[in-house]
Amino acid sequence: MLKNIHSNHTVQMILGFLMGICFGFFLQKGGVTHYEVIMGQLTLKDWTVVKVMLSAVMTGMIGIYLLRIPGLVRLHKKSGSFGSTVIGGLIFGIGFALLGYYCPGTVAGAVGQGALDALLGGVAGMLLGTGIYSILYDRLAKRILHLGEFGKITLPQLLNAKPWPVILCVNAALAAFLLILELAGA
């Protein structure tokens, strides 16, 4: 069954669309699409966004590796570099600053709850930014994107360790950080 889904582009697109709707819904329900929450995070007064994102990282990390055991998922590692990370961070940061407080994920959730600023500014901005990036891609690829390439590597590979001890240690550290935030009232 999974091979049929994997080979069917239409089904993959529909599943991706439905997962995106669920993602936006849960972001909205978690409160991270609200201006006050995002601005509170940027001013280090409200840690809701960090709590939601770290919880998702922890859940995703465990879930992906559990699904690998029976062969239900495979990792599709992508090559990385410091140059592409810097360019991606700049594009994200410029868009975030220009719009004021939305990132791509929270824009989807805000559009879903009817925020016109997210629809007009956020979606239009993402399309404009994507267009500009595609126009500049060849020049960026030649000069910047491949600087400091570190290849297709996972954290367990970097540490030369088995995945589960790394997953458990990272999750323990993230859980401790979330507990500290909660105890501090953040």
RADA-V11414 format. One record per backbone hydrogen bond with DSSP energy under -0.5 kcal/mol. NH is the residue of the N-H (numbers start at 1). CO is the residue of the C=O. If there is no record, write none. Layout:
# RADA-V11414
NH;CO + NH;CO
This chain:
# RADA-V11414
5;1 + 6;2 + 7;3 + 8;4 + 8;5 + 9;7 + 12;8 + 13;9 + 14;10 + 15;11 + 16;12 + 17;13 + 18;14 + 19;15 + 20;16 + 21;17 + 22;18 + 23;19 + 24;20 + 25;21 + 26;22 + 27;23 + 28;24 + 29;25 + 30;26 + 31;28 + 32;27 + 34;31 + 38;34 + 39;35 + 40;36 + 41;37 + 42;38 + 43;39 + 44;41 + 45;40 + 46;40 + 47;186 + 51;47 + 52;48 + 53;49 + 54;50 + 55;51 + 56;52 + 57;53 + 58;54 + 59;55 + 60;56 + 61;57 + 62;58 + 63;59 + 64;60 + 65;61 + 66;62 + 67;63 + 68;64 + 69;65 + 69;66 + 70;66 + 71;68 + 72;67 + 73;67 + 77;75 + 80;151 + 82;147 + 82;148 + 83;147 + 84;145 + 85;81 + 86;82 + 87;83 + 88;84 + 89;85 + 90;86 + 91;87 + 92;88 + 93;89 + 94;90 + 95;91 + 96;92 + 97;93 + 98;94 + 99;95 + 100;96 + 107;103 + 108;104 + 109;105 + 110;106 + 111;107 + 112;108 + 113;109 + 114;111 + 115;110 + 116;114 + 119;115 + 120;116 + 121;117 + 122;117 + 123;118 + 124;119 + 125;121 + 126;122 + 127;123 + 128;124 + 129;125 + 130;126 + 131;127 + 132;128 + 133;129 + 134;130 + 135;131 + 136;132 + 137;133 + 140;136 + 141;137 + 142;138 + 143;139 + 144;140 + 145;140 + 147;144 + 149;146 + 150;80 + 151;80 + 153;151 + 158;154 + 159;155 + 160;157 + 161;156 + 166;162 + 167;163 + 168;164 + 169;165 + 170;166 + 171;167 + 172;168 + 173;169 + 174;170 + 175;171 + 176;172 + 177;173 + 178;174 + 179;175 + 180;176 + 181;177 + 182;178 + 183;179 + 184;180 + 185;182 + 186;181
